[in-house]
């Protein structure tokens, strides 16, 4: 994607000249998990087995970004949102993330 970098030189400079961005919530969760593992080493094995993977929540930032990226399905559409709202039921309000256009906002409240 060199064309994107050329179109946005300020963003590219910021990206190249600063340290990696961190995600506070992810950092806190990873730090908490590391502390728990220090006190209770078998907890990692239990957590990994429960999630179905050997490392359910990675501590490495690049792995965290990949973990978050892979958790989202780009094929999610309005029929999926409708189904999810029906499954949610009357347990409380639903917040749809990613509604950016006025026509999407109108559709979201219908």
N, CA, C and O atoms as a GROMACS GRO file, in nm:
protein
  440
    1UNK      N    1   0.080  -0.120   0.000
    1UNK     CA    2   0.000   0.000   0.000
    1UNK      C    3   0.085   0.127   0.000
    1UNK      O    4   0.055   0.221   0.074
    2UNK      N    5   0.186   0.131  -0.080
    2UNK     CA    6   0.267   0.253  -0.086
    2UNK      C    7   0.187   0.374  -0.132
    2UNK      O    8   0.217   0.487  -0.092
    3UNK      N    9   0.085   0.354  -0.214
    3UNK     CA   10   0.005   0.468  -0.261
    3UNK      C   11  -0.064   0.537  -0.145
    3UNK      O   12  -0.075   0.660  -0.145
    4UNK      N   13  -0.109   0.462  -0.046
    4UNK     CA   14  -0.173   0.522   0.072
    4UNK      C   15  -0.073   0.607   0.149
    4UNK      O   16  -0.108   0.715   0.198
    5UNK      N   17   0.050   0.561   0.160
    5UNK     CA   18   0.153   0.636   0.231
    5UNK      C   19   0.186   0.765   0.157
    5UNK      O   20   0.210   0.869   0.219
    6UNK      N   21   0.187   0.760   0.026
    6UNK     CA   22   0.217   0.879  -0.054
    6UNK      C   23   0.104   0.981  -0.042
    6UNK      O   24   0.130   1.101  -0.037
    7UNK      N   25  -0.019   0.934  -0.037
    7UNK     CA   26  -0.134   1.024  -0.027
    7UNK      C   27  -0.145   1.090   0.110
    7UNK      O   28  -0.205   1.197   0.124
    8UNK      N   29  -0.086   1.027   0.212
    8UNK     CA   30  -0.097   1.077   0.349
    8UNK      C   31   0.042   1.092   0.412
    8UNK      O   32   0.077   1.016   0.501
    9UNK      N   33   0.120   1.188   0.366
    9UNK     CA   34   0.258   1.199   0.416
    9UNK      C   35   0.266   1.232   0.565
    9UNK      O   36   0.358   1.185   0.632
   10UNK      N   37   0.173   1.310   0.619
   10UNK     CA   38   0.177   1.342   0.762
   10UNK      C   39   0.153   1.216   0.845
   10UNK      O   40   0.221   1.194   0.945
   11UNK      N   41   0.057   1.136   0.804
   11UNK     CA   42   0.030   1.010   0.875
   11UNK      C   43   0.151   0.918   0.867
   11UNK      O   44   0.190   0.856   0.966
   12UNK      N   45   0.209   0.909   0.747
   12UNK     CA   46   0.324   0.822   0.728
   12UNK      C   47   0.440   0.866   0.816
   12UNK      O   48   0.506   0.782   0.879
   13UNK      N   49   0.466   0.998   0.822
   13UNK     CA   50   0.574   1.048   0.906
   13UNK      C   51   0.546   1.017   1.052
   13UNK      O   52   0.636   0.973   1.124
   14UNK      N   53   0.423   1.038   1.097
   14UNK     CA   54   0.385   1.008   1.235
   14UNK      C   55   0.407   0.860   1.265
   14UNK      O   56   0.462   0.824   1.369
   15UNK      N   57   0.365   0.775   1.175
   15UNK     CA   58   0.378   0.631   1.193
   15UNK      C   59   0.525   0.589   1.203
   15UNK      O   60   0.561   0.508   1.288
   16UNK      N   61   0.608   0.644   1.116
   16UNK     CA   62   0.749   0.604   1.111
   16UNK      C   63   0.834   0.666   1.221
   16UNK      O   64   0.936   0.609   1.260
   17UNK      N   65   0.794   0.784   1.270
   17UNK     CA   66   0.880   0.855   1.366
   17UNK      C   67   0.839   0.837   1.512
   17UNK      O   68   0.905   0.891   1.600
   18UNK      N   69   0.733   0.764   1.539
   18UNK     CA   70   0.687   0.744   1.676
   18UNK      C   71   0.690   0.596   1.714
   18UNK      O   72   0.688   0.509   1.626
   19UNK      N   73   0.696   0.568   1.845
   19UNK     CA   74   0.689   0.428   1.886
   19UNK      C   75   0.553   0.368   1.853
   19UNK      O   76   0.458   0.440   1.822
   20UNK      N   77   0.546   0.236   1.861
   20UNK     CA   78   0.420   0.169   1.831
   20UNK      C   79   0.308   0.223   1.920
   20UNK      O   80   0.330   0.256   2.036
   21UNK      N   81   0.189   0.232   1.862
   21UNK     CA   82   0.074   0.270   1.942
   21UNK      C   83   0.037   0.156   2.034
   21UNK      O   84   0.054   0.039   2.000
   22UNK      N   85  -0.013   0.191   2.150
   22UNK     CA   86  -0.055   0.088   2.244
   22UNK      C   87  -0.205   0.103   2.268
   22UNK      O   88  -0.263   0.209   2.248
   23UNK      N   89  -0.264  -0.003   2.311
   23UNK     CA   90  -0.406  -0.006   2.344
   23UNK      C   91  -0.415  -0.027   2.494
   23UNK      O   92  -0.384  -0.135   2.544
   24UNK      N   93  -0.457   0.076   2.568
   24UNK     CA   94  -0.454   0.073   2.713
   24UNK      C   95  -0.528  -0.048   2.770
   24UNK      O   96  -0.474  -0.116   2.858
   25UNK      N   97  -0.646  -0.076   2.722
   25UNK     CA   98  -0.724  -0.188   2.776
   25UNK      C   99  -0.653  -0.321   2.750
   25UNK      O  100  -0.652  -0.410   2.835
   26UNK      N  101  -0.595  -0.333   2.632
   26UNK     CA  102  -0.525  -0.456   2.597
   26UNK      C  103  -0.399  -0.469   2.682
   26UNK      O  104  -0.367  -0.578   2.730
   27UNK      N  105  -0.328  -0.358   2.702
   27UNK     CA  106  -0.208  -0.360   2.785
   27UNK      C  107  -0.241  -0.399   2.928
   27UNK      O  108  -0.170  -0.481   2.988
   28UNK      N  109  -0.348  -0.342   2.984
   28UNK     CA  110  -0.388  -0.376   3.120
   28UNK      C  111  -0.428  -0.522   3.134
   28UNK      O  112  -0.391  -0.588   3.231
   29UNK      N  113  -0.502  -0.572   3.036
   29UNK     CA  114  -0.543  -0.712   3.041
   29UNK      C  115  -0.423  -0.804   3.032
   29UNK      O  116  -0.416  -0.904   3.104
   30UNK      N  117  -0.328  -0.772   2.944
   30UNK     CA  118  -0.209  -0.856   2.930
   30UNK      C  119  -0.124  -0.850   3.057
   30UNK      O  120  -0.070  -0.952   3.100
   31UNK      N  121  -0.111  -0.732   3.117
   31UNK     CA  122  -0.034  -0.719   3.240
   31UNK      C  123  -0.100  -0.799   3.353
   31UNK      O  124  -0.032  -0.865   3.431
   32UNK      N  125  -0.231  -0.792   3.361
   32UNK     CA  126  -0.304  -0.868   3.462
   32UNK      C  127  -0.285  -1.018   3.442
   32UNK      O  128  -0.267  -1.092   3.538
   33UNK      N  129  -0.288  -1.060   3.317
   33UNK     CA  130  -0.268  -1.202   3.289
   33UNK      C  131  -0.127  -1.246   3.327
   33UNK      O  132  -0.109  -1.355   3.382
   34UNK      N  133  -0.028  -1.162   3.297
   34UNK     CA  134   0.110  -1.197   3.333
   34UNK      C  135   0.125  -1.208   3.485
   34UNK      O  136   0.192  -1.299   3.534
   35UNK      N  137   0.062  -1.114   3.561
   35UNK     CA  138   0.068  -1.122   3.707
   35UNK      C  139   0.003  -1.249   3.758
   35UNK      O  140   0.054  -1.315   3.848
   36UNK      N  141  -0.111  -1.284   3.699
   36UNK     CA  142  -0.181  -1.404   3.742
   36UNK      C  143  -0.096  -1.528   3.712
   36UNK      O  144  -0.089  -1.620   3.793
   37UNK      N  145  -0.031  -1.530   3.596
   37UNK     CA  146   0.053  -1.644   3.560
   37UNK      C  147   0.172  -1.659   3.653
   37UNK      O  148   0.216  -1.770   3.681
   38UNK      N  149   0.225  -1.546   3.703
   38UNK     CA  150   0.336  -1.552   3.797
   38UNK      C  151   0.293  -1.619   3.927
   38UNK      O  152   0.370  -1.695   3.987
   39UNK      N  153   0.172  -1.590   3.971
   39UNK     CA  154   0.122  -1.646   4.096
   39UNK      C  155   0.056  -1.782   4.079
   39UNK      O  156   0.050  -1.861   4.173
   40UNK      N  157   0.007  -1.807   3.961
   40UNK     CA  158  -0.071  -1.929   3.937
   40UNK      C  159  -0.040  -1.981   3.797
   40UNK      O  160  -0.122  -1.965   3.707
   41UNK      N  161   0.076  -2.043   3.776
   41UNK     CA  162   0.119  -2.086   3.641
   41UNK      C  163   0.020  -2.175   3.569
   41UNK      O  164   0.010  -2.170   3.446
   42UNK      N  165  -0.054  -2.257   3.641
   42UNK     CA  166  -0.149  -2.346   3.575
   42UNK      C  167  -0.271  -2.271   3.520
   42UNK      O  168  -0.348  -2.328   3.443
   43UNK      N  169  -0.290  -2.145   3.560
   43UNK     CA  170  -0.405  -2.068   3.511
   43UNK      C  171  -0.396  -2.046   3.361
   43UNK      O  172  -0.499  -2.041   3.293
   44UNK      N  173  -0.275  -2.032   3.308
   44UNK     CA  174  -0.260  -2.011   3.164
   44UNK      C  175  -0.307  -2.133   3.086
   44UNK      O  176  -0.375  -2.120   2.984
   45UNK      N  177  -0.272  -2.249   3.135
   45UNK     CA  178  -0.316  -2.371   3.068
   45UNK      C  179  -0.468  -2.382   3.072
   45UNK      O  180  -0.530  -2.420   2.972
   46UNK      N  181  -0.529  -2.350   3.185
   46UNK     CA  182  -0.675  -2.355   3.196
   46UNK      C  183  -0.740  -2.252   3.105
   46UNK      O  184  -0.838  -2.283   3.037
   47UNK      N  185  -0.687  -2.130   3.102
   47UNK     CA  186  -0.745  -2.024   3.018
   47UNK      C  187  -0.732  -2.060   2.871
   47UNK      O  188  -0.827  -2.041   2.794
   48UNK      N  189  -0.617  -2.112   2.831
   48UNK     CA  190  -0.598  -2.151   2.692
   48UNK      C  191  -0.690  -2.264   2.652
   48UNK      O  192  -0.745  -2.264   2.542
   49UNK      N  193  -0.706  -2.361   2.740
   49UNK     CA  194  -0.794  -2.474   2.711
   49UNK      C  195  -0.938  -2.428   2.702
   49UNK      O  196  -1.014  -2.476   2.618
   50UNK      N  197  -0.978  -2.333   2.787
   50UNK     CA  198  -1.115  -2.283   2.785
   50UNK      C  199  -1.144  -2.208   2.656
   50UNK      O  200  -1.255  -2.216   2.604
   51UNK      N  201  -1.046  -2.137   2.605
   51UNK     CA  202  -1.066  -2.059   2.483
   51UNK      C  203  -1.043  -2.143   2.358
   51UNK      O  204  -1.075  -2.100   2.248
   52UNK      N  205  -0.987  -2.262   2.375
   52UNK     CA  206  -0.963  -2.348   2.260
   52UNK      C  207  -0.833  -2.320   2.189
   52UNK      O  208  -0.807  -2.377   2.083
   53UNK      N  209  -0.749  -2.234   2.245
   53UNK     CA  210  -0.620  -2.204   2.185
   53UNK      C  211  -0.514  -2.206   2.293
   53UNK      O  212  -0.545  -2.185   2.410
   54UNK      N  213  -0.388  -2.232   2.258
   54UNK     CA  214  -0.284  -2.234   2.360
   54UNK      C  215  -0.257  -2.098   2.421
   54UNK      O  216  -0.214  -2.090   2.536
   55UNK      N  217  -0.282  -1.989   2.348
   55UNK     CA  218  -0.258  -1.855   2.400
   55UNK      C  219  -0.377  -1.767   2.361
   55UNK      O  220  -0.372  -1.697   2.260
   56UNK      N  221  -0.483  -1.770   2.441
   56UNK     CA  222  -0.608  -1.705   2.406
   56UNK      C  223  -0.595  -1.554   2.395
   56UNK      O  224  -0.663  -1.493   2.312
   57UNK      N  225  -0.510  -1.491   2.475
   57UNK     CA  226  -0.495  -1.347   2.469
   57UNK      C  227  -0.346  -1.314   2.471
   57UNK      O  228  -0.285  -1.314   2.578
   58UNK      N  229  -0.287  -1.287   2.356
   58UNK     CA  230  -0.141  -1.269   2.347
   58UNK      C  231  -0.093  -1.144   2.420
   58UNK      O  232  -0.165  -1.045   2.430
   59UNK      N  233   0.030  -1.149   2.470
   59UNK     CA  234   0.089  -1.036   2.539
   59UNK      C  235   0.168  -0.946   2.444
   59UNK      O  236   0.187  -0.828   2.475
   60UNK      N  237   0.213  -0.997   2.332
   60UNK     CA  238   0.288  -0.920   2.234
   60UNK      C  239   0.196  -0.824   2.158
   60UNK      O  240   0.088  -0.865   2.115
   61UNK      N  241   0.236  -0.697   2.143
   61UNK     CA  242   0.149  -0.598   2.079
   61UNK      C  243   0.108  -0.635   1.937
   61UNK      O  244  -0.008  -0.620   1.899
   62UNK      N  245   0.202  -0.683   1.859
   62UNK     CA  246   0.168  -0.719   1.721
   62UNK      C  247   0.069  -0.835   1.720
   62UNK      O  248  -0.022  -0.839   1.637
   63UNK      N  249   0.088  -0.929   1.810
   63UNK     CA  250  -0.006  -1.041   1.820
   63UNK      C  251  -0.142  -0.993   1.868
   63UNK      O  252  -0.245  -1.046   1.827
   64UNK      N  253  -0.143  -0.892   1.955
   64UNK     CA  254  -0.270  -0.836   2.004
   64UNK      C  255  -0.347  -0.770   1.890
   64UNK      O  256  -0.468  -0.789   1.876
   65UNK      N  257  -0.276  -0.694   1.808
   65UNK     CA  258  -0.341  -0.629   1.694
   65UNK      C  259  -0.399  -0.735   1.600
   65UNK      O  260  -0.511  -0.721   1.552
   66UNK      N  261  -0.322  -0.840   1.574
   66UNK     CA  262  -0.372  -0.948   1.488
   66UNK      C  263  -0.492  -1.017   1.553
   66UNK      O  264  -0.587  -1.052   1.484
   67UNK      N  265  -0.486  -1.037   1.684
   67UNK     CA  266  -0.597  -1.100   1.757
   67UNK      C  267  -0.725  -1.017   1.742
   67UNK      O  268  -0.831  -1.071   1.713
   68UNK      N  269  -0.713  -0.885   1.761
   68UNK     CA  270  -0.829  -0.796   1.750
   68UNK      C  271  -0.878  -0.792   1.606
   68UNK      O  272  -0.999  -0.799   1.581
   69UNK      N  273  -0.786  -0.780   1.510
   69UNK     CA  274  -0.823  -0.776   1.369
   69UNK      C  275  -0.899  -0.903   1.329
   69UNK      O  276  -1.000  -0.896   1.259
   70UNK      N  277  -0.850  -1.016   1.374
   70UNK     CA  278  -0.912  -1.144   1.337
   70UNK      C  279  -1.046  -1.166   1.406
   70UNK      O  280  -1.125  -1.250   1.362
   71UNK      N  281  -1.072  -1.091   1.513
   71UNK     CA  282  -1.199  -1.108   1.586
   71UNK      C  283  -1.316  -1.042   1.513
   71UNK      O  284  -1.432  -1.071   1.543
   72UNK      N  285  -1.287  -0.955   1.418
   72UNK     CA  286  -1.392  -0.885   1.344
   72UNK      C  287  -1.413  -0.947   1.208
   72UNK      O  288  -1.317  -0.980   1.138
   73UNK      N  289  -1.537  -0.963   1.171
   73UNK     CA  290  -1.573  -1.024   1.043
   73UNK      C  291  -1.618  -0.914   0.948
   73UNK      O  292  -1.723  -0.853   0.970
   74UNK      N  293  -1.542  -0.887   0.841
   74UNK     CA  294  -1.580  -0.780   0.749
   74UNK      C  295  -1.710  -0.808   0.672
   74UNK      O  296  -1.766  -0.717   0.611
   75UNK      N  297  -1.756  -0.932   0.675
   75UNK     CA  298  -1.880  -0.964   0.604
   75UNK      C  299  -2.005  -0.937   0.689
   75UNK      O  300  -2.117  -0.961   0.644
   76UNK      N  301  -1.986  -0.888   0.813
   76UNK     CA  302  -2.099  -0.855   0.901
   76UNK      C  303  -2.188  -0.753   0.830
   76UNK      O  304  -2.138  -0.650   0.783
   77UNK      N  305  -2.318  -0.780   0.821
   77UNK     CA  306  -2.408  -0.691   0.747
   77UNK      C  307  -2.533  -0.661   0.831
   77UNK      O  308  -2.543  -0.701   0.946
   78UNK      N  309  -2.628  -0.590   0.770
   78UNK     CA  310  -2.748  -0.548   0.843
   78UNK      C  311  -2.833  -0.666   0.888
   78UNK      O  312  -2.895  -0.659   0.994
   79UNK      N  313  -2.839  -0.771   0.810
   79UNK     CA  314  -2.918  -0.887   0.854
   79UNK      C  315  -2.850  -0.953   0.975
   79UNK      O  316  -2.919  -1.005   1.063
   80UNK      N  317  -2.717  -0.952   0.979
   80UNK     CA  318  -2.646  -1.002   1.097
   80UNK      C  319  -2.675  -0.914   1.219
   80UNK      O  320  -2.696  -0.965   1.329
   81UNK      N  321  -2.676  -0.783   1.198
   81UNK     CA  322  -2.706  -0.690   1.308
   81UNK      C  323  -2.848  -0.713   1.361
   81UNK      O  324  -2.870  -0.713   1.482
   82UNK      N  325  -2.942  -0.732   1.270
   82UNK     CA  326  -3.081  -0.757   1.311
   82UNK      C  327  -3.089  -0.887   1.393
   82UNK      O  328  -3.155  -0.891   1.497
   83UNK      N  329  -3.022  -0.992   1.345
   83UNK     CA  330  -3.022  -1.119   1.417
   83UNK      C  331  -2.961  -1.102   1.556
   83UNK      O  332  -3.013  -1.154   1.654
   84UNK      N  333  -2.849  -1.029   1.563
   84UNK     CA  334  -2.782  -1.009   1.690
   84UNK      C  335  -2.871  -0.934   1.789
   84UNK      O  336  -2.876  -0.967   1.908
   85UNK      N  337  -2.943  -0.833   1.740
   85UNK     CA  338  -3.035  -0.759   1.826
   85UNK      C  339  -3.148  -0.848   1.876
   85UNK      O  340  -3.190  -0.836   1.991
   86UNK      N  341  -3.198  -0.936   1.792
   86UNK     CA  342  -3.303  -1.030   1.834
   86UNK      C  343  -3.249  -1.126   1.938
   86UNK      O  344  -3.318  -1.158   2.035
   87UNK      N  345  -3.127  -1.173   1.920
   87UNK     CA  346  -3.066  -1.264   2.017
   87UNK      C  347  -3.044  -1.193   2.150
   87UNK      O  348  -3.059  -1.253   2.257
   88UNK      N  349  -3.009  -1.065   2.144
   88UNK     CA  350  -2.982  -0.987   2.265
   88UNK      C  351  -3.110  -0.973   2.347
   88UNK      O  352  -3.107  -0.975   2.470
   89UNK      N  353  -3.222  -0.958   2.277
   89UNK     CA  354  -3.352  -0.951   2.345
   89UNK      C  355  -3.370  -0.824   2.426
   89UNK      O  356  -3.326  -0.716   2.386
   90UNK      N  357  -3.436  -0.839   2.541
   90UNK     CA  358  -3.468  -0.724   2.627
   90UNK      C  359  -3.369  -0.708   2.742
   90UNK      O  360  -3.405  -0.654   2.846
   91UNK      N  361  -3.246  -0.754   2.724
   91UNK     CA  362  -3.150  -0.746   2.833
   91UNK      C  363  -3.086  -0.609   2.846
   91UNK      O  364  -3.012  -0.585   2.942
   92UNK      N  365  -3.112  -0.520   2.754
   92UNK     CA  366  -3.057  -0.385   2.762
   92UNK      C  367  -3.038  -0.326   2.623
   92UNK      O  368  -3.067  -0.391   2.523
   93UNK      N  369  -2.990  -0.203   2.618
   93UNK     CA  370  -2.970  -0.138   2.488
   93UNK      C  371  -2.859  -0.203   2.407
   93UNK      O  372  -2.770  -0.268   2.463
   94UNK      N  373  -2.864  -0.186   2.277
   94UNK     CA  374  -2.763  -0.239   2.186
   94UNK      C  375  -2.690  -0.120   2.124
   94UNK      O  376  -2.754  -0.024   2.081
   95UNK      N  377  -2.559  -0.127   2.119
   95UNK     CA  378  -2.478  -0.022   2.054
   95UNK      C  379  -2.412  -0.083   1.931
   95UNK      O  380  -2.341  -0.183   1.940
   96UNK      N  381  -2.436  -0.022   1.816
   96UNK     CA  382  -2.373  -0.066   1.692
   96UNK      C  383  -2.253   0.022   1.664
   96UNK      O  384  -2.266   0.144   1.650
   97UNK      N  385  -2.138  -0.038   1.657
   97UNK     CA  386  -2.016   0.036   1.626
   97UNK      C  387  -1.995   0.036   1.475
   97UNK      O  388  -2.022  -0.063   1.407
   98UNK      N  389  -1.949   0.147   1.423
   98UNK     CA  390  -1.920   0.155   1.281
   98UNK      C  391  -2.028   0.224   1.201
   98UNK      O  392  -2.020   0.228   1.078
   99UNK      N  393  -2.129   0.278   1.268
   99UNK     CA  394  -2.233   0.353   1.198
   99UNK      C  395  -2.178   0.493   1.176
   99UNK      O  396  -2.165   0.571   1.270
  100UNK      N  397  -2.145   0.526   1.049
  100UNK     CA  398  -2.079   0.654   1.022
  100UNK      C  399  -2.156   0.745   0.927
  100UNK      O  400  -2.133   0.865   0.924
  101UNK      N  401  -2.246   0.689   0.851
  101UNK     CA  402  -2.320   0.770   0.754
  101UNK      C  403  -2.462   0.792   0.804
  101UNK      O  404  -2.516   0.708   0.876
  102UNK      N  405  -2.524   0.904   0.767
  102UNK     CA  406  -2.662   0.932   0.810
  102UNK      C  407  -2.760   0.822   0.770
  102UNK      O  408  -2.849   0.787   0.848
  103UNK      N  409  -2.746   0.766   0.649
  103UNK     CA  410  -2.838   0.661   0.608
  103UNK      C  411  -2.819   0.534   0.692
  103UNK      O  412  -2.916   0.461   0.716
  104UNK      N  413  -2.695   0.507   0.735
  104UNK     CA  414  -2.672   0.394   0.825
  104UNK      C  415  -2.735   0.421   0.961
  104UNK      O  416  -2.792   0.330   1.021
  105UNK      N  417  -2.727   0.544   1.010
  105UNK     CA  418  -2.787   0.577   1.140
  105UNK      C  419  -2.938   0.559   1.135
  105UNK      O  420  -2.997   0.504   1.229
  106UNK      N  421  -3.000   0.604   1.027
  106UNK     CA  422  -3.146   0.585   1.014
  106UNK      C  423  -3.181   0.438   1.011
  106UNK      O  424  -3.278   0.394   1.074
  107UNK      N  425  -3.103   0.362   0.939
  107UNK     CA  426  -3.131   0.218   0.930
  107UNK      C  427  -3.110   0.149   1.066
  107UNK      O  428  -3.182   0.056   1.100
  108UNK      N  429  -3.011   0.195   1.141
  108UNK     CA  430  -2.980   0.134   1.270
  108UNK      C  431  -3.093   0.153   1.370
  108UNK      O  432  -3.116   0.064   1.453
  109UNK      N  433  -3.164   0.264   1.366
  109UNK     CA  434  -3.271   0.286   1.463
  109UNK      C  435  -3.403   0.224   1.420
  109UNK      O  436  -3.498   0.223   1.498
  110UNK      N  437  -3.412   0.173   1.300
  110UNK     CA  438  -3.536   0.111   1.253
  110UNK      C  439  -3.553  -0.027   1.311
  110UNK      O  440  -3.653  -0.094   1.282
   0.00000   0.00000   0.00000
